[in-house]
Amino acid sequence: MAKENQLKITLVKGVAGATRRQKDNVRTLGLHKIGQSTVRPDSSAVRGLVRKVAHLVTVEEA
C-alpha cells in the first residue's frame, strides 16, 4: 500500500493587509498564527490554495 504524499505548510507572514479571499484560504489550510504548521494531503485542491497565498506560506514535503 503506497503512502499518500503529504505537504507541510507553515505560515511565515501575517495576513494583515491581505485580501479577504487570501485570509479565507489561509484559514482553510488550518493556519492561524505566524510560525504555525499543518500537514495536508498533496492534492490539486490544496496546491491551488497554497498557490494563492504562496507569498504568505512555505511548503515542504512531509
Secondary structure, DSSP 8 states (H G I E B T S, - for coil): -----EEEEEE-S--TT--HHHHHHHHHTT--STT-EEEEE--HHHHHHHHHTTTTEEEEE-
